[in-house]
């Protein structure tokens, strides 16, 4: 991932025209090339989903409850608190008030918009349960439809938050519904061949998941190469509270897991 970040920045500086062309290939603010790479990432995991096992996920509700609590009761509010702490107080000598407000707003929007497609990748990398991950993501997406706008409006202190419904719906369809349908169809065809066909096929595909992940990283950092090089100090300042929150939430989830045992 680190090498992909570096490669993305270098390529973005050397071939800015190429990345500008790729950036224009979008619909409803969803980049279609990134969508293809994400498909490459999550397709192998979608094939592993067993609908008979999905029905049993409800017997283990603790993980689902923890996901909802963290994503909607902890993450947005701690992100807002960290943004205010760092950019209105700790980093105030280095950031002008107008920019500080913009950075805080960006952090809040990031905190209110939980990840969808990438969850499948992280779950696969840690050998997680594909069936449980699917249910977690699906429930989280349903909550996002009703919770995104009011929480963002409350934390941003405004009442006219424009919800990008086209982007939300298209992202869900592109990154969850269509790959899931393709995975189900592939699994059905493979199971008709032999009992080991699914495992053999997904084993061969898994390296491509990592290729898709690295390619996505290269592309995203290539898009922002000039900003990263032009304002490295600001990037570092923004990264500090984001990293602290990520590790803090991970530690909290680990603590809850240990207590639940």
Secondary structure, 3 states (H helix, E strand, C coil): CHHHHHHHHHHHHHCHHHHHHHHHCEECCEEHHHHHHHHHHHHHHHHHCCHHHHCCHHHCHHHHHHHHHHHHHHHHHHHHHHHHHHHHHHCCCCCCHHHHHHHHHHHHHHHHCCCCHHHHHHHHHCCCCHHHHHHHHHHHHHHHHHHHHHHHHHHHCCCCCCCCHHHHHHHHHHHHHHHHHHHHHHHHHHHHHCCCHHHHHHHHHHHHHHHHHHHHHHHHHHHCHHHHHHCHHHHHHHHHHHHHHHHHHHHHHHHHHHHHC
